[in-house]
């Protein structure tokens, strides 16, 4: 939501970043929601200061069992500058653990207003990251206590700190035996008390601009997206959603577009040649977005 009186699915007000004339919308919900076409959203995942692609479920506090698909020789700022050059908007920088602040700041400086930032975000530091150049802050674990219980007071504090229009709530989840999904926190190690469903999305949508949802069970495996989850997100969410997890073909962009009726965007990581993958060409994703702008 850009303004409180905006009508979902209507023409979104666009706000532009001053600068070099690239024309980057300040708020990402002007990018996709209401346009009716899925977009490719880029990412920069940081671990120990390096750009990496990691199998989602393998990231733990002690680092044991970590499965890494890719470690880049290029720094975060290089990727951010490339995304800016290719006019890719609404991508996210995720800090996976400590030691990533410097790299994250360099990425935001290379593409001010063009990237969202997540990882260790709190009500106390959120405004600092906006000032550093992030279009939005992304938050998950802060919204829950150590036992995984949702804290509305913390969400209220974040909204007070930066405004709902600069907030993305990450509801990354794990599939349960009954077929549903439960939101996971703490690098997806801890299940929370929040079920991912229409009710929870509609309730939280009042406090944020977008949702980011990693399907933790398939993240980094290049084994195919969670089609049922994508379809559900397209039906349930009243605001823009970016899905990540399992993409393995350029055709997955059109698949997400069809399943979600154009209401869900897709982030592609380990399968991308930009991150050492051999399944999807980055240039094809850029071309997909450009074709989508013509539709």
C-alpha positions in Angstrom: 0.0 0.0 0.0 1.4 3.4 -1.0 -1.3 5.5 0.6 -3.9 4.5 3.1 -6.7 5.3 0.7 -5.3 3.3 -2.2 -7.6 0.8 -3.8 -6.0 -2.6 -4.2 -5.7 -3.4 -7.9 -6.2 0.2 -8.9 -3.6 2.5 -10.5 -0.8 2.8 -8.0 0.7 6.2 -7.4 4.4 6.3 -8.5 7.1 8.0 -6.6 10.5 8.4 -8.2 14.0 8.5 -6.8 15.9 11.7 -7.6 19.3 11.1 -9.1 20.5 9.8 -12.4 17.2 9.6 -14.2 16.9 5.8 -14.1 13.4 6.2 -13.0 13.1 3.8 -10.1 9.8 3.8 -8.3 10.4 4.6 -4.6 7.9 2.0 -3.5 7.9 -1.4 -5.0 4.1 -2.0 -5.0 3.9 0.3 -7.9 5.9 -2.3 -9.8 3.7 -5.3 -10.0 0.4 -5.3 -8.1 -2.5 -4.3 -10.2 -0.4 -4.6 -13.4 -1.4 -8.2 -13.7 2.0 -9.6 -14.7 4.6 -11.4 -12.7 8.1 -9.9 -12.7 11.5 -11.3 -12.0 12.9 -9.9 -8.7 16.7 -10.0 -8.2 18.4 -10.9 -5.0 21.7 -10.5 -3.2 22.2 -13.0 -0.4 25.1 -12.2 2.0 26.9 -14.6 4.3 30.1 -13.7 6.1 30.3 -10.6 3.8 30.2 -12.5 0.6 27.5 -13.0 -2.0 26.4 -16.6 -1.8 23.6 -19.0 -2.7 22.8 -21.3 0.2 20.4 -24.3 0.6 17.7 -22.7 2.7 17.2 -25.3 5.3 20.9 -25.8 6.0 21.7 -22.5 7.6 22.1 -22.9 11.4 23.5 -20.9 14.3 26.8 -22.9 14.5 27.3 -23.1 10.8 27.5 -26.9 10.9 25.9 -28.6 7.9 25.8 -25.5 5.8 25.3 -26.3 2.1 26.6 -23.7 -0.2 25.7 -23.7 -3.9 27.7 -20.7 -4.9 30.2 -18.1 -3.6 30.8 -15.1 -5.8 34.2 -13.5 -6.5 32.3 -10.3 -7.1 31.1 -8.1 -4.3 27.6 -7.0 -3.4 28.0 -3.6 -5.0 28.8 -5.2 -8.4 25.5 -7.1 -8.3 23.5 -4.0 -7.2 25.0 -1.9 -10.0 24.1 -4.6 -12.5 20.5 -4.7 -11.3 20.4 -0.9 -11.6 21.8 -1.0 -15.1 19.2 -3.5 -16.1 16.4 -1.6 -14.4 15.5 -4.5 -12.2 13.4 -3.2 -9.3 12.2 -4.4 -5.9 15.0 -6.9 -5.4 16.2 -7.8 -1.9 19.5 -7.8 0.0 19.4 -10.4 2.8 22.0 -10.5 5.5 22.4 -14.1 6.6 23.9 -13.8 10.0 26.7 -11.4 11.3 29.5 -9.7 9.3 27.4 -8.5 6.4 26.6 -4.8 7.2 29.4 -3.3 5.2 28.6 -5.4 2.1 24.9 -4.5 2.5 25.6 -0.8 2.7 27.8 -0.9 -0.4 25.0 -2.6 -2.3 22.4 0.0 -1.2 24.8 2.8 -2.1 25.3 1.4 -5.6 21.5 1.3 -6.2 19.8 3.8 -3.9 16.1 3.3 -3.7 16.2 0.2 -5.8 16.7 -2.6 -3.2 15.1 -3.8 0.0 17.2 -4.9 3.0 16.5 -7.8 5.4 18.3 -9.6 8.2 18.5 -8.4 11.7 16.1 -5.5 11.2 14.5 -4.1 14.3 12.5 -1.0 15.2 15.7 0.5 16.5 17.8 0.2 13.3 15.2 0.2 10.5 15.4 3.9 9.9 19.1 3.7 9.6 18.8 1.2 6.7 16.3 3.4 4.9 18.7 6.3 5.3 21.4 4.1 3.8 19.4 3.8 0.6 17.0 0.9 1.1 13.6 1.3 -0.4 12.1 -1.0 2.2 13.2 -2.9 5.3 12.3 -6.6 5.4 11.5 -8.2 8.8 10.7 -11.7 10.1 12.2 -12.9 13.4 11.9 -9.5 15.1 8.1 -9.9 14.9 8.2 -13.0 17.1 9.6 -13.8 20.6 12.2 -16.5 21.3 9.4 -19.1 21.4 7.9 -18.1 18.1 4.9 -16.2 19.4 3.8 -13.2 17.3 4.5 -9.7 18.8 2.0 -7.1 17.6 3.8 -4.4 19.6 7.0 -4.9 17.7 5.2 -4.6 14.4 3.6 -1.4 15.6 7.0 -0.1 16.6 8.4 -0.8 13.1 5.5 1.0 11.4 6.0 4.0 13.7 9.8 3.9 12.9 9.6 3.9 9.1 5.9 3.8 8.0 3.9 0.9 6.5 4.9 2.0 3.0 8.5 1.1 3.7 7.9 -2.2 5.4 8.0 -5.7 3.9 7.0 -8.6 6.1 8.9 -11.9 5.4 6.6 -14.8 6.0 8.9 -17.5 4.8 7.4 -20.8 5.7 7.7 -24.6 5.9 5.1 -27.1 4.7 3.3 -29.1 7.3 2.1 -32.7 7.2 -1.5 -31.5 6.9 -0.6 -29.7 3.7 -0.6 -26.2 5.2 2.3 -23.8 5.9 3.7 -22.4 9.1 5.8 -19.3 9.2 9.4 -20.0 10.2 12.0 -17.7 11.8 15.6 -17.7 13.0 17.0 -18.7 9.6 14.0 -20.9 9.2 15.0 -23.2 12.1 12.1 -22.3 14.4 8.5 -22.7 13.6 6.3 -19.8 14.9 2.7 -19.8 16.1 1.5 -18.2 12.8 -0.1 -20.3 10.1 0.2 -18.8 6.6 -3.3 -18.5 5.3 -5.8 -15.9 3.9 -6.6 -14.6 7.4 -3.0 -14.0 8.5 -2.1 -12.3 5.2 -5.1 -10.0 5.2 -4.5 -9.0 8.8 -0.8 -8.3 8.3 -1.4 -6.5 5.0 -2.7 -3.5 7.0 0.7 -2.9 8.4 3.1 -3.3 5.4 3.7 -2.7 1.7 4.6 -6.2 0.5 5.2 -9.7 1.6 8.3 -11.8 0.9 7.9 -15.5 1.2 10.6 -18.1 0.8 9.4 -21.7 0.6 12.1 -22.9 3.0 11.7 -26.6 2.1 12.7 -26.1 -1.5 14.9 -23.0 -1.3 18.2 -23.5 -3.0 17.4 -26.9 -4.4 16.4 -26.0 -8.0 13.8 -28.8 -7.8 10.7 -26.8 -8.8 8.6 -24.2 -7.1 5.9 -24.9 -4.6 3.0 -24.5 -7.1 0.3 -24.9 -4.5 1.8 -22.2 -2.3 2.2 -19.8 -5.3 -1.4 -20.3 -6.3 -2.6 -19.8 -2.7 -0.6 -16.6 -2.3 -2.1 -15.2 -5.5 -5.6 -15.9 -4.1 -5.0 -14.8 -0.5 -2.9 -11.7 -0.5 -4.4 -8.3 -1.0 -0.9 -6.7 -1.5 2.1 -7.6 -3.6 4.0 -10.8 -2.9 7.4 -12.0 -3.9 7.9 -15.8 -3.8 11.3 -17.5 -3.7 12.2 -21.1 -3.7 12.9 -23.9 -6.2 12.9 -22.1 -9.5 14.7 -24.2 -12.1 13.5 -22.9 -15.5 12.8 -19.6 -17.2 9.3 -21.1 -17.8 8.8 -20.8 -14.0 8.2 -17.1 -14.5 5.3 -17.7 -16.7 4.1 -20.5 -14.5 4.0 -18.2 -11.5 2.2 -15.6 -13.6 -0.4 -18.1 -14.5 -0.8 -19.7 -11.1 -1.1 -16.4 -9.3 -2.9 -14.5 -12.0 0.0 -12.1 -12.1 -0.2 -11.2 -8.5 3.1 -12.9 -7.3 6.6 -12.0 -8.4 9.4 -14.5 -8.5 13.0 -14.4 -7.2 15.5 -16.8 -8.8 18.7 -17.7 -7.1 20.8 -20.9 -7.4 19.5 -21.8 -10.8 20.6 -18.5 -12.3 23.9 -18.4 -14.3 24.7 -15.1 -12.5 25.1 -17.3 -9.4 26.9 -20.2 -11.0 23.8 -22.1 -12.1 23.2 -23.6 -15.5 19.4 -23.7 -15.7 18.3 -20.1 -16.2 20.0 -17.3 -18.0 19.9 -13.9 -16.2 19.6 -12.1 -19.5 16.4 -14.1 -20.2 14.9 -12.9 -16.9 15.7 -9.3 -17.8 14.1 -9.8 -21.2 11.0 -11.4 -19.5 10.5 -8.2 -17.4 10.9 -6.0 -20.5 8.3 -8.0 -22.4 6.0 -7.8 -19.4 6.2 -4.0 -19.4 4.8 -4.1 -22.9 1.8 -6.2 -22.0 
